[in-house]
Amino acid sequence: MLQGKSVLVTGASSGIGAAVARELALHGTNLVLAARRRERLDALAAELGARTRVVVAEVDVTRDGSVEEAVAASERAFGGLDVAIANAGFAVTGRADHLVLDDYRRQLETNVFGVLRTIYAALPALKRARGQLAIMGSVSGHVPGPGLSPYSMSKFAVRALAEALHDELAQEDIGVGVTLLSPGFVVSEIGRVDNQGRSHEVDGSRVPRWLRMPTDEAARQIVAAIETRKREAVITAHGRFGVFVYRHAPWLLHAALRLSARRRRAKIG
């Protein structure tokens, strides 16, 4: 049961993070909303404040010491921290020969080292509570795709980290659960964020909207996985199918990707 638990959500200002916060509020959790955009956090806190207790922390996961401020806010307001959701992230896209090393550094700084900063900041409190760590991965951490090498690389690393931590932190003297969350295509704002991490009004994602799971449904599945302390939850049916095919018949997925690329080139030509 999550009711009455104190939960930190990084990247809570929009997209999946905000939707997860709304779902957690329905479960009666105390919330620490953390992100860079303070005005969005304040608006979400005002929305959820009538339903549950909420504190806001302006946090940048690429900055050492920043996430510690959010954990301290939870301890002051709620007396501790039970669950930390390392959700903050974005996607650097493009062909490798069109990118530079700094693009990869920027991607790993947020998606990998940002997760590590969240873990190190939250772990002492989670150990005391014998609580839970939830790490936001992606189907791209199972199935790499063309034009997504920085993002896939970061999510493969996060998946390996979660797998290792699950067994390390499950030891009896620690007792912290670890859940890896691997969404497929979900309605979010990730397509509005460019390779420098700047937000835009226009969604640059090429994924058709009919293929994207509604954000609130993804949030329900994510919170259910956290509540039951699952080792991993792949969110969306197409995501589970893609992971299964890539694991057992990768040649089939590669063939489908090549066919799709040829069709796109034919349309352009």
BASE-360847 format. One record per residue (C-alpha): residue number from 1; residue in three letters; x, z, y. Coordinates in Angstrom, 2 decimals. Each point is the difference from the previous one (the first is absolute). Last residue first. Layout:
# residues N
logu k->NUM&r->Ala&xx->X&zz->Z&yy->Y .
...
//
This chain:
# residues 269
logu k->269&r->Gly&xx->12.00&zz->-53.34&yy->10.44 .
logu k->268&r->Ile&xx->-1.31&zz->3.46&yy->0.90 .
logu k->267&r->Lys&xx->-2.64&zz->-0.23&yy->-2.73 .
logu k->266&r->Ala&xx->2.56&zz->-1.23&yy->-2.53 .
logu k->265&r->Arg&xx->2.41&zz->2.82&yy->0.95 .
logu k->264&r->Arg&xx->-2.72&zz->2.58&yy->-0.60 .
logu k->263&r->Arg&xx->-0.85&zz->-1.55&yy->-3.37 .
logu k->262&r->Arg&xx->3.64&zz->0.02&yy->-1.07 .
logu k->261&r->Ala&xx->0.30&zz->3.69&yy->0.94 .
logu k->260&r->Ser&xx->-3.11&zz->0.89&yy->-2.02 .
logu k->259&r->Leu&xx->1.38&zz->-1.83&yy->-3.05 .
logu k->258&r->Arg&xx->3.33&zz->1.82&yy->0.31 .
logu k->257&r->Leu&xx->-1.79&zz->3.35&yy->0.30 .
logu k->256&r->Ala&xx->-2.14&zz->-0.73&yy->-3.06 .
logu k->255&r->Ala&xx->3.09&zz->-0.93&yy->-2.02 .
logu k->254&r->His&xx->1.75&zz->3.21&yy->1.04 .
logu k->253&r->Leu&xx->-3.08&zz->1.98&yy->-1.08 .
logu k->252&r->Leu&xx->-0.02&zz->-1.62&yy->-3.42 .
logu k->251&r->Trp&xx->3.76&zz->0.44&yy->-0.47 .
logu k->250&r->Pro&xx->-0.44&zz->3.73&yy->0.61 .
logu k->249&r->Ala&xx->-2.04&zz->0.38&yy->-3.20 .
logu k->248&r->His&xx->-0.11&zz->3.70&yy->-1.00 .
logu k->247&r->Arg&xx->1.07&zz->1.96&yy->3.09 .
logu k->246&r->Tyr&xx->-0.92&zz->-2.67&yy->2.53 .
logu k->245&r->Val&xx->-3.39&zz->-0.48&yy->-1.65 .
logu k->244&r->Phe&xx->-0.80&zz->3.73&yy->-0.04 .
logu k->243&r->Val&xx->1.16&zz->0.55&yy->3.59 .
logu k->242&r->Gly&xx->-2.04&zz->-2.97&yy->1.20 .
logu k->241&r->Phe&xx->-3.13&zz->1.18&yy->-1.84 .
logu k->240&r->Arg&xx->0.34&zz->3.52&yy->1.42 .
logu k->239&r->Gly&xx->0.36&zz->-1.45&yy->3.50 .
logu k->238&r->His&xx->-2.95&zz->-2.35&yy->-0.50 .
logu k->237&r->Ala&xx->-2.10&zz->3.02&yy->-0.98 .
logu k->236&r->Thr&xx->0.90&zz->1.91&yy->3.15 .
logu k->235&r->Ile&xx->2.15&zz->3.18&yy->0.34 .
logu k->234&r->Val&xx->2.74&zz->0.65&yy->-2.53 .
logu k->233&r->Ala&xx->0.03&zz->3.76&yy->-0.51 .
logu k->232&r->Glu&xx->3.11&zz->1.79&yy->-1.21 .
logu k->231&r->Arg&xx->0.88&zz->3.41&yy->-1.49 .
logu k->230&r->Lys&xx->-3.51&zz->1.27&yy->0.53 .
logu k->229&r->Arg&xx->-0.43&zz->3.37&yy->1.69 .
logu k->228&r->Thr&xx->-3.81&zz->0.00&yy->-0.48 .
logu k->227&r->Glu&xx->-0.60&zz->0.62&yy->3.72 .
logu k->226&r->Ile&xx->2.74&zz->-2.44&yy->0.97 .
logu k->225&r->Ala&xx->-1.47&zz->-2.78&yy->-2.11 .
logu k->224&r->Ala&xx->-3.50&zz->0.70&yy->1.38 .
logu k->223&r->Val&xx->1.43&zz->-0.10&yy->3.54 .
logu k->222&r->Ile&xx->1.49&zz->-3.44&yy->-0.62 .
logu k->221&r->Gln&xx->-3.16&zz->-1.35&yy->-1.63 .
logu k->220&r->Arg&xx->-2.16&zz->1.18&yy->2.90 .
logu k->219&r->Ala&xx->2.51&zz->-1.39&yy->2.53 .
logu k->218&r->Ala&xx->-0.09&zz->-3.42&yy->-1.69 .
logu k->217&r->Glu&xx->-3.81&zz->0.03&yy->0.29 .
logu k->216&r->Asp&xx->0.25&zz->0.94&yy->3.69 .
logu k->215&r->Thr&xx->2.49&zz->-2.79&yy->0.68 .
logu k->214&r->Pro&xx->-2.17&zz->-2.74&yy->-1.45 .
logu k->213&r->Met&xx->1.89&zz->-1.85&yy->-2.76 .
logu k->212&r->Arg&xx->1.58&zz->-3.28&yy->1.11 .
logu k->211&r->Leu&xx->-0.63&zz->-3.18&yy->-2.00 .
logu k->210&r->Trp&xx->-3.02&zz->-1.08&yy->2.06 .
logu k->209&r->Arg&xx->2.15&zz->0.32&yy->3.15 .
logu k->208&r->Pro&xx->2.33&zz->-2.76&yy->-1.07 .
logu k->207&r->Val&xx->3.67&zz->1.08&yy->-0.01 .
logu k->206&r->Arg&xx->1.91&zz->-1.96&yy->2.65 .
logu k->205&r->Ser&xx->0.76&zz->3.09&yy->2.09 .
logu k->204&r->Gly&xx->0.79&zz->-0.63&yy->3.67 .
logu k->203&r->Asp&xx->-2.77&zz->2.25&yy->1.34 .
logu k->202&r->Val&xx->-0.20&zz->-0.56&yy->3.77 .
logu k->201&r->Glu&xx->-0.15&zz->3.02&yy->2.31 .
logu k->200&r->His&xx->3.69&zz->0.79&yy->-0.34 .
logu k->199&r->Ser&xx->2.02&zz->3.05&yy->-1.10 .
logu k->198&r->Arg&xx->3.81&zz->0.15&yy->0.20 .
logu k->197&r->Gly&xx->1.99&zz->0.98&yy->-3.11 .
logu k->196&r->Gln&xx->2.82&zz->-2.46&yy->0.69 .
logu k->195&r->Asn&xx->-1.15&zz->-2.29&yy->-2.82 .
logu k->194&r->Asp&xx->-3.48&zz->-0.20&yy->1.51 .
logu k->193&r->Val&xx->-2.95&zz->2.33&yy->-0.50 .
logu k->192&r->Arg&xx->-3.48&zz->-1.55&yy->0.04 .
logu k->191&r->Gly&xx->0.06&zz->-0.84&yy->-3.71 .
logu k->190&r->Ile&xx->0.48&zz->3.71&yy->-0.83 .
logu k->189&r->Glu&xx->-3.22&zz->0.86&yy->1.83 .
logu k->188&r->Ser&xx->-2.05&zz->0.68&yy->-3.11 .
logu k->187&r->Val&xx->-2.52&zz->-1.62&yy->-2.37 .
logu k->186&r->Val&xx->1.59&zz->0.48&yy->-3.41 .
logu k->185&r->Phe&xx->1.96&zz->-2.45&yy->-2.17 .
logu k->184&r->Gly&xx->1.70&zz->1.96&yy->-2.78 .
logu k->183&r->Pro&xx->0.56&zz->3.72&yy->0.36 .
logu k->182&r->Ser&xx->2.65&zz->1.91&yy->-1.97 .
logu k->181&r->Leu&xx->-0.31&zz->3.77&yy->0.40 .
logu k->180&r->Leu&xx->2.73&zz->2.04&yy->-1.72 .
logu k->179&r->Thr&xx->-1.06&zz->3.58&yy->-0.69 .
logu k->178&r->Val&xx->2.45&zz->2.88&yy->-0.24 .
logu k->177&r->Gly&xx->-0.92&zz->3.56&yy->-1.02 .
logu k->176&r->Val&xx->2.07&zz->2.98&yy->1.11 .
logu k->175&r->Gly&xx->0.50&zz->2.73&yy->-2.61 .
logu k->174&r->Ile&xx->3.49&zz->1.13&yy->1.00 .
logu k->173&r->Asp&xx->1.15&zz->2.58&yy->-2.60 .
logu k->172&r->Glu&xx->-2.15&zz->-1.66&yy->-2.66 .
logu k->171&r->Gln&xx->1.54&zz->-3.45&yy->0.44 .
logu k->170&r->Ala&xx->-2.41&zz->-2.57&yy->1.39 .
logu k->169&r->Leu&xx->2.30&zz->-0.59&yy->2.98 .
logu k->168&r->Glu&xx->2.67&zz->-1.87&yy->-1.95 .
logu k->167&r->Asp&xx->-2.42&zz->-1.94&yy->-2.22 .
logu k->166&r->His&xx->-2.10&zz->-1.38&yy->2.84 .
logu k->165&r->Leu&xx->3.06&zz->-0.29&yy->2.24 .
logu k->164&r->Ala&xx->1.58&zz->-2.71&yy->-2.15 .
logu k->163&r->Glu&xx->-3.16&zz->-2.11&yy->-0.20 .
logu k->162&r->Ala&xx->-0.70&zz->0.49&yy->3.71 .
logu k->161&r->Leu&xx->3.51&zz->-1.12&yy->0.97 .
logu k->160&r->Ala&xx->-0.19&zz->-3.06&yy->-2.25 .
logu k->159&r->Arg&xx->-3.33&zz->-0.97&yy->1.59 .
logu k->158&r->Val&xx->1.41&zz->0.53&yy->3.49 .
logu k->157&r->Ala&xx->2.94&zz->-2.28&yy->-0.80 .
logu k->156&r->Phe&xx->-2.31&zz->-2.71&yy->-1.36 .
logu k->155&r->Lys&xx->-2.05&zz->0.46&yy->3.20 .
logu k->154&r->Ser&xx->2.99&zz->-0.59&yy->2.26 .
logu k->153&r->Met&xx->1.16&zz->-3.09&yy->-1.91 .
logu k->152&r->Ser&xx->-3.53&zz->-1.37&yy->-0.02 .
logu k->151&r->Tyr&xx->-0.19&zz->0.36&yy->3.79 .
logu k->150&r->Pro&xx->3.41&zz->-1.56&yy->0.64 .
logu k->149&r->Ser&xx->-0.57&zz->-2.82&yy->-2.57 .
logu k->148&r->Leu&xx->-3.51&zz->-0.89&yy->1.14 .
logu k->147&r->Gly&xx->0.24&zz->-3.72&yy->0.73 .
logu k->146&r->Pro&xx->-0.25&zz->-0.86&yy->-3.67 .
logu k->145&r->Gly&xx->-1.58&zz->2.77&yy->-2.10 .
logu k->144&r->Pro&xx->1.13&zz->3.08&yy->-1.84 .
logu k->143&r->Val&xx->-2.46&zz->1.60&yy->-2.46 .
logu k->142&r->His&xx->0.46&zz->3.69&yy->-0.79 .
logu k->141&r->Gly&xx->0.93&zz->1.42&yy->3.40 .
logu k->140&r->Ser&xx->-2.09&zz->-2.78&yy->1.50 .
logu k->139&r->Val&xx->-2.98&zz->1.77&yy->-1.63 .
logu k->138&r->Ser&xx->0.80&zz->2.57&yy->2.65 .
logu k->137&r->Gly&xx->1.53&zz->3.43&yy->0.51 .
logu k->136&r->Met&xx->-1.46&zz->2.85&yy->2.02 .
logu k->135&r->Ile&xx->1.44&zz->3.28&yy->-1.23 .
logu k->134&r->Ala&xx->-2.19&zz->3.03&yy->-0.70 .
logu k->133&r->Leu&xx->1.73&zz->3.40&yy->-0.25 .
logu k->132&r->Gln&xx->-1.88&zz->2.93&yy->-1.43 .
logu k->131&r->Gly&xx->-0.13&zz->3.77&yy->0.16 .
logu k->130&r->Arg&xx->1.66&zz->2.87&yy->-1.79 .
logu k->129&r->Ala&xx->-0.81&zz->1.73&yy->3.31 .
logu k->128&r->Arg&xx->3.53&zz->1.35&yy->0.53 .
logu k->127&r->Lys&xx->1.45&zz->-3.22&yy->-1.38 .
logu k->126&r->Leu&xx->-2.20&zz->-2.06&yy->2.33 .
logu k->125&r->Ala&xx->1.26&zz->1.99&yy->3.00 .
logu k->124&r->Pro&xx->3.66&zz->-0.61&yy->-0.93 .
logu k->123&r->Leu&xx->-0.76&zz->-3.66&yy->-0.83 .
logu k->122&r->Ala&xx->-1.65&zz->-1.05&yy->3.25 .
logu k->121&r->Ala&xx->2.97&zz->-0.91&yy->2.20 .
logu k->120&r->Tyr&xx->2.12&zz->-1.36&yy->-2.85 .
logu k->119&r->Ile&xx->-2.89&zz->-2.11&yy->-1.29 .
logu k->118&r->Thr&xx->-0.97&zz->-1.35&yy->3.42 .
logu k->117&r->Arg&xx->3.61&zz->-0.93&yy->0.77 .
logu k->116&r->Leu&xx->0.20&zz->-1.74&yy->-3.39 .
logu k->115&r->Val&xx->-3.16&zz->-2.00&yy->0.71 .
logu k->114&r->Gly&xx->1.40&zz->-1.06&yy->3.38 .
logu k->113&r->Phe&xx->3.26&zz->-0.87&yy->-1.77 .
logu k->112&r->Val&xx->-1.85&zz->-2.43&yy->-2.26 .
logu k->111&r->Asn&xx->-2.76&zz->-1.75&yy->1.95 .
logu k->110&r->Thr&xx->1.22&zz->0.69&yy->3.53 .
logu k->109&r->Glu&xx->3.78&zz->-0.39&yy->-0.20 .
logu k->108&r->Leu&xx->-0.32&zz->-2.45&yy->-2.88 .
logu k->107&r->Gln&xx->-1.90&zz->-2.53&yy->2.08 .
logu k->106&r->Arg&xx->2.21&zz->0.36&yy->3.08 .
logu k->105&r->Arg&xx->3.12&zz->-0.40&yy->-2.13 .
logu k->104&r->Tyr&xx->-1.45&zz->-3.12&yy->-1.63 .
logu k->103&r->Asp&xx->-0.77&zz->-1.59&yy->3.37 .
logu k->102&r->Asp&xx->3.42&zz->1.11&yy->1.27 .
logu k->101&r->Leu&xx->1.65&zz->-1.97&yy->-2.79 .
logu k->100&r->Val&xx->-1.46&zz->-3.26&yy->1.26 .
logu k->99&r->Leu&xx->-3.09&zz->-2.04&yy->-0.90 .
logu k->98&r->His&xx->-0.64&zz->-3.75&yy->-0.18 .
logu k->97&r->Asp&xx->2.15&zz->-0.46&yy->-3.12 .
logu k->96&r->Ala&xx->-1.87&zz->2.90&yy->-1.64 .
logu k->95&r->Arg&xx->-3.34&zz->-1.70&yy->0.53 .
logu k->94&r->Gly&xx->-2.46&zz->1.97&yy->2.09 .
logu k->93&r->Thr&xx->-1.72&zz->3.38&yy->0.09 .
logu k->92&r->Val&xx->0.80&zz->3.51&yy->1.19 .
logu k->91&r->Ala&xx->-2.89&zz->2.24&yy->-1.00 .
logu k->90&r->Phe&xx->-1.01&zz->3.39&yy->1.40 .
logu k->89&r->Gly&xx->0.17&zz->3.67&yy->-0.97 .
logu k->88&r->Ala&xx->-1.35&zz->3.51&yy->0.47 .
logu k->87&r->Asn&xx->-1.83&zz->1.33&yy->-3.09 .
logu k->86&r->Ala&xx->2.03&zz->2.97&yy->-1.20 .
logu k->85&r->Ile&xx->-2.96&zz->2.21&yy->-0.94 .
logu k->84&r->Ala&xx->0.96&zz->3.68&yy->-0.04 .
logu k->83&r->Val&xx->-2.26&zz->2.49&yy->-1.81 .
logu k->82&r->Asp&xx->-0.17&zz->3.81&yy->0.03 .
logu k->81&r->Leu&xx->1.53&zz->0.98&yy->3.35 .
logu k->80&r->Gly&xx->0.19&zz->3.49&yy->1.44 .
logu k->79&r->Gly&xx->-1.74&zz->2.62&yy->2.14 .
logu k->78&r->Phe&xx->-2.63&zz->-2.34&yy->1.38 .
logu k->77&r->Ala&xx->0.77&zz->-0.40&yy->3.70 .
logu k->76&r->Arg&xx->3.60&zz->1.21&yy->0.20 .
logu k->75&r->Glu&xx->0.98&zz->-1.34&yy->-3.42 .
logu k->74&r->Ser&xx->-1.65&zz->-3.34&yy->0.68 .
logu k->73&r->Ala&xx->1.72&zz->-0.33&yy->3.38 .
logu k->72&r->Ala&xx->3.34&zz->0.82&yy->-1.66 .
logu k->71&r->Val&xx->-0.58&zz->-2.81&yy->-2.49 .
logu k->70&r->Ala&xx->-0.74&zz->-2.40&yy->2.86 .
logu k->69&r->Glu&xx->3.15&zz->1.04&yy->1.89 .
logu k->68&r->Glu&xx->2.07&zz->-0.43&yy->-3.16 .
logu k->67&r->Val&xx->-1.14&zz->-3.64&yy->-0.01 .
logu k->66&r->Ser&xx->2.10&zz->-0.64&yy->3.13 .
logu k->65&r->Gly&xx->3.27&zz->1.56&yy->-1.11 .
logu k->64&r->Asp&xx->1.83&zz->-3.27&yy->-0.55 .
logu k->63&r->Arg&xx->-1.79&zz->-2.93&yy->1.66 .
logu k->62&r->Thr&xx->-1.27&zz->-2.95&yy->-2.05 .
logu k->61&r->Val&xx->-3.10&zz->1.99&yy->-0.98 .
logu k->60&r->Asp&xx->-1.14&zz->0.09&yy->3.64 .
logu k->59&r->Val&xx->-2.45&zz->2.85&yy->0.52 .
logu k->58&r->Glu&xx->-2.55&zz->1.04&yy->2.63 .
logu k->57&r->Ala&xx->-1.70&zz->2.90&yy->-1.75 .
logu k->56&r->Val&xx->-3.77&zz->0.60&yy->0.06 .
logu k->55&r->Val&xx->-1.93&zz->2.94&yy->-1.39 .
logu k->54&r->Val&xx->-3.37&zz->-0.16&yy->-1.72 .
logu k->53&r->Arg&xx->-2.44&zz->2.55&yy->-1.39 .
logu k->52&r->Thr&xx->-3.07&zz->-1.60&yy->-1.60 .
logu k->51&r->Arg&xx->-3.27&zz->-1.78&yy->0.67 .
logu k->50&r->Ala&xx->-0.40&zz->0.15&yy->3.78 .
logu k->49&r->Gly&xx->3.72&zz->-0.63&yy->0.40 .
logu k->48&r->Leu&xx->-0.14&zz->-3.30&yy->-1.87 .
logu k->47&r->Glu&xx->-0.88&zz->-2.27&yy->2.93 .
logu k->46&r->Ala&xx->2.03&zz->1.97&yy->2.55 .
logu k->45&r->Ala&xx->2.97&zz->-0.07&yy->-2.37 .
logu k->44&r->Leu&xx->-0.37&zz->-3.76&yy->-0.36 .
logu k->43&r->Ala&xx->0.02&zz->-0.47&yy->3.77 .
logu k->42&r->Asp&xx->3.00&zz->2.33&yy->0.40 .
logu k->41&r->Leu&xx->1.90&zz->-1.87&yy->-2.69 .
logu k->40&r->Arg&xx->-0.70&zz->-3.30&yy->1.72 .
logu k->39&r->Glu&xx->1.25&zz->1.33&yy->3.32 .
logu k->38&r->Arg&xx->3.10&zz->1.46&yy->-1.64 .
logu k->37&r->Arg&xx->1.26&zz->-3.28&yy->-1.45 .
logu k->36&r->Arg&xx->3.14&zz->0.99&yy->-1.94 .
logu k->35&r->Ala&xx->-1.68&zz->1.49&yy->-3.06 .
logu k->34&r->Ala&xx->-1.02&zz->3.33&yy->-1.54 .
logu k->33&r->Leu&xx->-3.45&zz->1.43&yy->-0.70 .
logu k->32&r->Val&xx->0.14&zz->3.51&yy->-1.45 .
logu k->31&r->Leu&xx->-3.31&zz->0.63&yy->-1.72 .
logu k->30&r->Asn&xx->-1.78&zz->3.00&yy->-1.49 .
logu k->29&r->Thr&xx->-1.94&zz->-1.26&yy->-3.02 .
logu k->28&r->Gly&xx->-3.77&zz->0.09&yy->-0.39 .
logu k->27&r->His&xx->-0.38&zz->-2.91&yy->-2.42 .
logu k->26&r->Leu&xx->-1.76&zz->-2.10&yy->2.65 .
logu k->25&r->Ala&xx->3.01&zz->0.62&yy->2.25 .
logu k->24&r->Leu&xx->2.20&zz->-1.45&yy->-2.76 .
logu k->23&r->Glu&xx->-1.99&zz->-3.22&yy->0.15 .
logu k->22&r->Arg&xx->0.48&zz->-0.26&yy->3.77 .
logu k->21&r->Ala&xx->3.73&zz->0.69&yy->-0.34 .
logu k->20&r->Val&xx->0.26&zz->-2.65&yy->-2.74 .
logu k->19&r->Ala&xx->-1.66&zz->-2.51&yy->2.33 .
logu k->18&r->Ala&xx->2.44&zz->0.85&yy->2.81 .
logu k->17&r->Gly&xx->3.00&zz->-0.49&yy->-2.30 .
logu k->16&r->Ile&xx->-1.41&zz->-3.17&yy->-1.56 .
logu k->15&r->Gly&xx->-0.28&zz->-1.73&yy->3.36 .
logu k->14&r->Ser&xx->0.75&zz->1.92&yy->3.19 .
logu k->13&r->Ser&xx->1.46&zz->3.11&yy->1.65 .
logu k->12&r->Ala&xx->0.73&zz->1.89&yy->-3.22 .
logu k->11&r->Gly&xx->3.45&zz->-1.48&yy->-0.67 .
logu k->10&r->Thr&xx->0.97&zz->3.36&yy->-1.46 .
logu k->9&r->Val&xx->-2.74&zz->2.10&yy->-1.61 .
logu k->8&r->Leu&xx->0.60&zz->3.75&yy->-0.40 .
logu k->7&r->Val&xx->-2.57&zz->1.92&yy->-2.05 .
logu k->6&r->Ser&xx->-1.01&zz->3.67&yy->0.07 .
logu k->5&r->Lys&xx->-2.30&zz->0.96&yy->-2.87 .
logu k->4&r->Gly&xx->-3.40&zz->1.59&yy->0.70 .
logu k->3&r->Gln&xx->-1.83&zz->-2.44&yy->-2.24 .
logu k->2&r->Leu&xx->2.44&zz->-2.11&yy->-1.98 .
logu k->1&r->Met&xx->-1.25&zz->0.91&yy->-3.46 .
//
